[in-house]
Amino acid sequence: MHLLQSLPLQTLLLLSSLLSPVSSTPTPPVLPPPSAPPTGGGGGESLQDRSAHLSTHVNPPGPPPASFQFRPQVVEDKYFQEPGGSEVLGHYDARFFRGIVEYDAHRPALRHLIRSYLTTFRRLGVETWLAHGTLLGWWWNGRVMPWDYDLDVQVSASTLTYLTEAGYNRTYHEYRYVDDDNTGQEQTKTYLLDINPWHTTKERLQGQNVIDARWVDISNGMFIDITGLRERDPEYAPGIWSCKNYHRYRTRDLYPMRESEFEGVTATIPFDFEKVLIQEYGTKSLVATEWEG
Ligand SMILES: *[C@@H]1O[C@H](CO)[C@@H](O)[C@H](O)[C@H]1NC(C)=O
């Protein structure tokens, strides 16, 4: 006999809502005549066949009861907006986007982003450290990797709270630098520090707000992603820090932080940077001479 027919109705409903796409206006079930033979029959049914089978037979006529809805109850609106439409456009803040920054201007823009961020935070006395691909770039050559399209840094969750309470949310910061690319003239650029109000939420939810803050180049919308680490479960997992995207670190991997240099300015890096990098990118990322990012 068909396995599914021996399962209780509640399990079937559960399976059905897992297997069939969520639809806001469920169509009434089309019931086959009672004598209809089971479809497939040979035991070689694919998951999709089953889903079709299930939704034909057991979908209730109305929306499923609340206990069967898998969508989280919190309706999460995305705080940071990108122009959207492609992977490349995901690297720009919609408010300041004025077109894709061309290749030759992109490298310097990334360098000024990270330099302005690191020097401003240092001046404010706020701890922040390099993370992810940016940390890997530091490890290899103290610079942004040639293929990097974005920059990542981390702070502690309490730093995000401090920055908000101290009034730094939505503040603009001027950064002066001498153009090292050609003219040698002094230039000024302005950056926005914007803190996501969802930063206090511990859960990932639908993943719309895993970036807790941004440092945005207001001339073109390019930005640095800032994520906060917190000890998620101090009682049962003390010393384990993580971000909303489930990257996990031990206190002793992070602290005491080290001082180094990145793109020519002072930068902070986690104490056990090799472990952090190996955990995220594997041993090969630190030894291979050719690494396809
Ligand atoms: C930052 O400011 C914006 C604009 O006022 C606001 O919508 C947002 O909630 C603020 N963020 C925090 C963390 O309070």
The ligand as a MOL file (V3000), in Angstrom:
LIG
                    3D

  0  0  0     0  0            999 V3000
M  V30 BEGIN CTAB
M  V30 COUNTS 14 14 0 0 0
M  V30 BEGIN ATOM
M  V30 1 C 18.9110 55.3050 12.1620 0
M  V30 2 O 18.2070 56.4070 11.6330 0
M  V30 3 C 17.1710 56.0870 10.7230 0
M  V30 4 C 16.5930 57.3890 10.2090 0
M  V30 5 O 16.1580 58.1660 11.2270 0
M  V30 6 C 16.1310 55.2350 11.4370 0
M  V30 7 O 15.1260 54.8600 10.5170 0
M  V30 8 C 16.8060 54.0060 12.0280 0
M  V30 9 O 15.8780 53.2650 12.7480 0
M  V30 10 C 17.9420 54.4240 12.9330 0
M  V30 11 N 18.6840 53.2700 13.4270 0
M  V30 12 C 18.7270 52.9560 14.7200 0
M  V30 13 C 19.5890 51.8180 15.0990 0
M  V30 14 O 18.1090 53.5420 15.5710 0
M  V30 END ATOM
M  V30 BEGIN BOND
M  V30 1 1 1 2
M  V30 2 1 1 10
M  V30 3 1 2 3
M  V30 4 1 3 4
M  V30 5 1 3 6
M  V30 6 1 4 5
M  V30 7 1 6 7
M  V30 8 1 6 8
M  V30 9 1 8 9
M  V30 10 1 8 10
M  V30 11 1 10 11
M  V30 12 1 11 12
M  V30 13 1 12 13
M  V30 14 2 12 14
M  V30 END BOND
M  V30 END CTAB
M  END
